[in-house]
Amino acid sequence: MKKNMFKLAAFAVLAGTALASGAQQVATVAVEFQGPGGHSNGNYGRTSALHAASRAVMFIQQAGMPAGSYVITNVTGGNSVNSIASDGLIEMRLSAVDATAVAALLTKVTAAAKSGADAENAFRNVKAGDLTAGAPAHIRYTVTQR
């Protein structure tokens, strides 16, 4: 009988601890940027998807998200030396107390991605609809929860 009471007490303590700590919601997010790309010599002045991604990282850091609510796990882009990156990627993990809080973080990440793309487009004086070598000249972005 004492043995069963001990197991029951241990279970109650563990269950209480799980309730008190709250289950964290975690989301893995990919923020992708696309641009025209090119060679840094002949195509100087084109928008860079990697520059847009880097600008977005700065906006993410300034977004006022709670400490520990996000981790940037990867930033990458481009494919060679002396080129203007046609792609950029930020991979990150969001963590919050519930799905609603994760959605709020995702909204901030999306706003930061838009700000990063807008800042790169403005810096290069490019707007939606402009073409370079027949391709869209402006930086586009997508935010995907995986």
Stockholm file with secondary structure:
# STOCKHOLM 1.0

chainA/1-146         MKKNMFKLAAFAVLAGTALASGAQQVATVAVEFQGPGGHSNGNYGRTSALHAASRAVMFIQQAGMPAGSYVITNVTGGNSVNSIASDGLIEMRLSAVDATAVAALLTKVTAAAKSGADAENAFRNVKAGDLTAGAPAHIRYTVTQR
#=GR chainA/1-146 SS CHHHHHHHHHHHHHHHHHHHHCCCEEEEEEEEEECCCEETTTTTTCCCHHHHHHHHHHHHHTSCCCTTSEEEEEEEECSSTTEECSEEEEEEEEEESSHHHHHHHHHHHHHHHHHHHHHHHHHTTCCTTCEETTEECSCEEEEEEC
#=GC SS_cons         CHHHHHHHHHHHHHHHHHHHHCCCEEEEEEEEEECCCEETTTTTTCCCHHHHHHHHHHHHHTSCCCTTSEEEEEEEECSSTTEECSEEEEEEEEEESSHHHHHHHHHHHHHHHHHHHHHHHHHTTCCTTCEETTEECSCEEEEEEC
//
